[in-house]
Amino acid sequence: MGVLALWLIWRHMPDYRGDAPHPLDVKGLLLFGSGTALISWLLEIFGEHEISAHAAAGWLVVASILLGLYVRHARRIAHPLLNLKLFSLRTFRVSVAGGFVTRFGVGALPFLLPLLYQLGLGFPAWQSGMLMMPIAIAAMGMKFISTRLLRRFGYRTVLMVNTVMIGITICGYATVGQTTPIHIIILLGLAQGFFNSLQFSSMNTMAYADIEGKDSSQASTLASSLQQLSMSFGLAFGSLVAGWYLGGLPQTDHAAVTAALHHAFLTMGALTMLSGVSFLALKSGDGDSVSRGTMKAAEISA
């Protein structure tokens, strides 16, 4: 798949080049990289109870200081590692910052679903893996209709409705138990993959709707960095939520484990639906330059 992707990129992607290369922001790399890495490490360690609450709070303060110093540094130089000025564009801000929270719930699924299938329902690993495939199949199939949906309804409507649908399908896994037919689980997976893929396609394309050509590289770097961070944080947060509900339950007690995981799905689903509020900041014409190939008359900055 990787070799195929490389060939498709070489064959079809235009070779965009900047006017002049900018020097690497080494100080920004150290500040931002250290701060985000420290937060990711804290989430992982805290979930495994290998650090006290006081020590975790101390390291969290250190990470916050590092990220705060990066923000201050980025505002003072011409070519920062991540150009925070791009957040002045409403479409970019809502797509990246609003989507950050939306990805929390989605990012937890690769962790929570195998737990439900294997520890809750007692399925073997091969069957658990097979039940993850409908999500990928539906995600690929959705790509054929996403453009038409966005052109017909616009980014604001699609993102608001679709975020709620993602939350509902995540909550739907709270109904899966020992007596649930396999075809119901497959249908849930298909729905999850469809809505997830539509969400990512919408957020990822809208982010560049109002970006000028000279800022496309910076926008891509910033959006990609925060996307990966949000998925990582979602996975870590999902493990914390699951660990909270699971407590000291023995893995052999499938009924108790299933009930605890049901609460985790409901929590992550509710958080996902709540994140849909961020898309209220969009206006009806936002993103039309991408979905319909037209320019907006309204101002794009907040």
C-alpha positions as CSV (number, residue, x, y, z in Angstrom):
1,M,0.0,0.0,0.0
2,G,2.9,2.4,0.8
3,V,4.5,1.7,-2.6
4,L,1.2,2.2,-4.4
5,A,0.7,5.5,-2.5
6,L,4.2,6.7,-3.5
7,W,3.5,5.9,-7.2
8,L,0.1,7.7,-7.1
9,I,1.8,10.8,-5.5
10,W,4.5,10.8,-8.1
11,R,2.0,10.3,-10.9
12,H,-0.7,12.7,-10.0
13,M,0.4,15.2,-7.4
14,P,1.5,18.6,-8.7
15,D,5.1,19.6,-7.7
16,Y,4.5,22.7,-5.7
17,R,7.6,24.7,-4.6
18,G,8.0,27.7,-2.5
19,D,9.7,30.9,-3.6
20,A,12.5,30.5,-1.1
21,P,13.3,28.1,1.7
22,H,13.0,29.4,5.2
23,P,15.4,28.6,8.0
24,L,14.4,25.9,10.4
25,D,13.0,27.3,13.7
26,V,15.2,25.2,16.0
27,K,14.1,27.0,19.2
28,G,10.4,26.6,18.3
29,L,11.0,22.9,17.5
30,L,12.6,22.4,20.9
31,L,9.8,24.3,22.8
32,F,6.8,22.9,20.9
33,G,8.2,19.4,20.6
34,S,9.2,19.1,24.2
35,G,5.9,20.5,25.5
36,T,3.7,18.2,23.4
37,A,5.9,15.1,24.0
38,L,5.7,15.7,27.7
39,I,1.9,16.0,27.6
40,S,1.6,12.8,25.6
41,W,4.0,11.0,28.0
42,L,2.0,12.2,31.0
43,L,-1.3,10.9,29.6
44,E,0.3,7.5,29.0
45,I,2.0,7.2,32.3
46,F,-0.9,8.6,34.3
47,G,-3.2,6.1,32.8
48,E,-0.9,3.3,34.0
49,H,-0.8,4.8,37.5
50,E,3.0,4.9,37.4
51,I,3.2,8.5,38.7
52,S,1.6,10.3,41.6
53,A,-1.0,13.1,41.0
54,H,1.3,15.7,42.5
55,A,4.2,14.7,40.2
56,A,1.8,14.6,37.2
57,A,0.6,18.1,38.0
58,G,4.1,19.4,38.3
59,W,5.1,18.0,34.9
60,L,1.9,19.4,33.4
61,V,2.9,22.8,34.6
62,V,6.3,22.4,32.9
63,A,4.6,21.3,29.7
64,S,2.3,24.3,29.8
65,I,5.2,26.7,30.3
66,L,7.0,25.2,27.4
67,L,4.0,25.6,25.1
68,G,3.4,29.1,26.4
69,L,7.0,30.0,25.7
70,Y,6.5,28.7,22.2
71,V,3.4,30.9,21.6
72,R,5.4,33.9,22.8
73,H,8.3,32.9,20.6
74,A,6.2,32.2,17.5
75,R,4.7,35.7,17.7
76,R,8.1,37.4,17.6
77,I,9.8,35.8,14.6
78,A,9.0,36.0,10.8
79,H,9.0,32.2,10.1
80,P,8.0,30.2,13.1
81,L,7.8,26.4,13.1
82,L,4.0,26.6,13.4
83,N,2.5,29.8,12.2
84,L,-0.2,30.6,14.8
85,K,-1.4,33.7,12.8
86,L,-3.3,31.3,10.5
87,F,-5.8,30.9,13.3
88,S,-7.1,34.3,12.4
89,L,-8.9,32.7,9.5
90,R,-12.2,31.4,10.7
91,T,-12.4,28.3,8.4
92,F,-8.9,27.2,9.4
93,R,-9.4,27.9,13.1
94,V,-12.7,26.0,13.3
95,S,-11.4,23.1,11.2
96,V,-8.2,22.6,13.2
97,A,-9.1,23.7,16.7
98,G,-12.7,22.5,16.6
99,G,-11.8,19.3,15.0
100,F,-9.2,18.7,17.7
101,V,-11.9,17.9,20.2
102,T,-14.0,15.9,17.7
103,R,-11.0,13.6,17.0
104,F,-10.9,12.7,20.7
105,G,-13.8,10.4,20.5
106,V,-12.8,8.9,17.2
107,G,-9.2,8.5,18.3
108,A,-10.3,6.3,21.3
109,L,-12.2,3.8,19.1
110,P,-9.1,1.7,18.0
111,F,-8.4,1.2,21.7
112,L,-12.0,0.7,23.0
113,L,-13.4,-1.5,20.3
114,P,-10.9,-4.4,20.6
115,L,-11.4,-4.2,24.4
116,L,-15.1,-4.6,23.9
117,Y,-14.8,-7.4,21.4
118,Q,-12.1,-9.4,23.2
119,L,-12.5,-8.7,26.9
120,G,-16.2,-7.9,26.9
121,L,-17.6,-10.3,24.4
122,G,-14.8,-12.9,24.6
123,F,-14.1,-12.9,20.8
124,P,-10.6,-14.2,19.7
125,A,-8.2,-11.6,18.3
126,W,-8.8,-12.6,14.7
127,Q,-12.5,-12.1,15.0
128,S,-12.0,-8.8,16.7
129,G,-9.7,-7.6,13.9
130,M,-12.3,-8.7,11.3
131,L,-14.9,-6.7,13.0
132,M,-12.8,-3.6,12.5
133,M,-12.7,-4.0,8.8
134,P,-16.2,-2.6,8.1
135,I,-15.1,0.8,9.4
136,A,-12.3,0.9,6.8
137,I,-14.5,-0.3,4.0
138,A,-17.2,2.3,4.7
139,A,-14.6,5.0,5.0
140,M,-13.3,4.3,1.5
141,G,-16.8,4.1,0.0
142,M,-17.8,7.4,1.5
143,K,-15.1,9.2,-0.5
144,F,-17.2,8.8,-3.7
145,I,-20.1,10.9,-2.3
146,S,-18.5,13.4,0.1
147,T,-18.0,16.0,-2.6
148,R,-21.7,15.9,-3.6
149,L,-22.8,16.1,0.0
150,L,-20.6,19.2,0.7
151,R,-21.7,20.9,-2.5
152,R,-25.3,20.3,-1.7
153,F,-25.5,21.1,2.0
154,G,-22.3,23.1,2.7
155,Y,-19.6,22.6,5.3
156,R,-21.5,24.1,8.3
157,T,-24.5,21.9,8.0
158,V,-22.5,18.7,7.2
159,L,-20.1,19.2,10.0
160,M,-22.7,20.0,12.6
161,V,-25.0,17.1,11.7
162,N,-22.2,14.6,11.0
163,T,-20.6,15.3,14.4
164,V,-23.8,14.4,16.1
165,M,-24.1,11.2,14.0
166,I,-20.5,10.2,15.0
167,G,-21.4,10.7,18.7
168,I,-24.6,8.6,18.3
169,T,-22.8,5.7,16.6
170,I,-20.1,5.8,19.3
171,C,-22.9,5.6,21.9
172,G,-24.4,2.8,19.9
173,Y,-21.6,0.5,20.9
174,A,-23.0,0.8,24.4
175,T,-25.8,-1.5,23.3
176,V,-23.5,-4.2,22.1
177,G,-23.5,-7.3,24.3
178,Q,-23.3,-11.0,24.4
179,T,-26.6,-11.5,22.6
180,T,-26.1,-8.8,19.9
181,P,-26.1,-10.4,16.4
182,I,-22.9,-10.0,14.4
183,H,-24.7,-8.3,11.6
184,I,-25.7,-5.5,13.9
185,I,-22.1,-5.0,15.0
186,I,-21.1,-4.9,11.3
187,L,-23.8,-2.3,10.5
188,L,-22.5,-0.2,13.4
189,G,-19.0,-0.4,12.0
190,L,-20.1,0.6,8.6
191,A,-22.0,3.6,10.0
192,Q,-19.0,4.6,12.1
193,G,-16.6,4.4,9.2
194,F,-18.9,6.4,6.9
195,F,-19.4,9.3,9.3
196,N,-15.8,9.3,10.5
197,S,-14.5,9.5,6.9
198,L,-17.0,12.3,6.0
199,Q,-15.9,14.2,9.1
200,F,-12.2,14.0,8.3
201,S,-12.7,14.8,4.6
202,S,-14.8,17.9,5.5
203,M,-12.5,19.2,8.2
204,N,-9.3,18.5,6.2
205,T,-10.5,20.3,3.0
206,M,-12.2,23.2,4.7
207,A,-8.9,24.0,6.5
208,Y,-7.4,25.2,3.2
209,A,-10.5,26.9,1.8
210,D,-9.2,30.4,2.6
211,I,-5.4,29.8,2.7
212,E,-3.3,31.8,0.3
213,G,-0.8,29.9,-1.8
214,K,2.2,31.4,0.1
215,D,0.8,30.1,3.4
216,S,-0.2,26.6,2.2
217,S,3.0,24.9,3.5
218,Q,2.7,26.5,6.9
219,A,-1.1,25.6,7.0
220,S,-0.3,22.0,6.1
221,T,2.3,21.7,8.8
222,L,0.2,23.2,11.5
223,A,-3.0,21.3,10.6
224,S,-1.2,17.9,10.2
225,S,0.7,18.4,13.5
226,L,-2.5,19.1,15.5
227,Q,-4.4,16.3,13.7
228,Q,-1.8,13.7,14.8
229,L,-1.7,15.2,18.3
230,S,-5.5,15.1,18.6
231,M,-5.6,11.4,17.6
232,S,-2.8,10.6,20.1
233,F,-4.5,12.5,22.9
234,G,-7.8,10.8,22.0
235,L,-6.3,7.4,22.3
236,A,-4.7,8.3,25.7
237,F,-7.9,10.0,26.9
238,G,-9.9,6.9,25.9
239,S,-7.6,4.7,27.9
240,L,-8.0,6.9,30.9
241,V,-11.8,6.8,30.6
242,A,-11.8,3.1,30.1
243,G,-9.4,2.6,33.1
244,W,-11.7,4.7,35.3
245,Y,-14.7,2.6,34.6
246,L,-12.9,-0.7,34.5
247,G,-11.2,-0.1,37.9
248,G,-10.0,-3.4,39.3
249,L,-12.5,-5.6,37.5
250,P,-11.1,-9.0,36.5
251,Q,-10.9,-9.6,32.8
252,T,-12.6,-12.9,33.2
253,D,-15.8,-11.2,34.2
254,H,-17.1,-10.5,30.7
255,A,-20.4,-9.0,31.8
256,A,-18.8,-6.5,34.2
257,V,-16.1,-5.5,31.7
258,T,-18.8,-5.0,29.0
259,A,-20.9,-2.8,31.3
260,A,-17.8,-0.7,32.2
261,L,-16.9,-0.3,28.5
262,H,-20.5,0.7,27.7
263,H,-20.0,3.7,30.1
264,A,-16.8,4.6,28.3
265,F,-18.5,4.6,24.9
266,L,-21.3,6.8,26.2
267,T,-18.8,9.2,27.7
268,M,-16.7,9.5,24.5
269,G,-19.9,9.7,22.4
270,A,-21.3,12.6,24.5
271,L,-17.9,14.4,24.3
272,T,-17.9,14.0,20.5
273,M,-21.5,15.4,20.2
274,L,-20.6,18.3,22.4
275,S,-17.7,19.2,20.2
276,G,-20.2,19.9,17.4
277,V,-20.9,23.2,19.1
278,S,-17.5,24.5,17.7
279,F,-18.9,24.3,14.2
280,L,-21.6,26.8,15.0
281,A,-19.0,29.5,14.4
282,L,-19.0,28.7,10.7
283,K,-21.1,30.8,8.3
284,S,-23.2,29.3,5.5
285,G,-20.8,30.2,2.7
286,D,-17.6,29.0,4.5
287,G,-15.7,26.5,2.4
288,D,-17.6,27.2,-0.8
289,S,-14.3,28.0,-2.6
290,V,-13.5,24.2,-2.2
291,S,-16.9,22.5,-2.4
292,R,-18.4,24.7,-5.1
293,G,-15.3,26.4,-6.6
294,T,-16.7,29.9,-5.8
295,M,-15.3,32.8,-3.8
296,K,-17.2,34.2,-0.8
297,A,-18.2,37.8,-0.7
298,A,-18.2,37.9,3.1
299,E,-15.1,38.5,5.1
300,I,-13.3,35.3,6.2
301,S,-11.5,36.6,9.2
302,A,-13.2,36.8,12.6
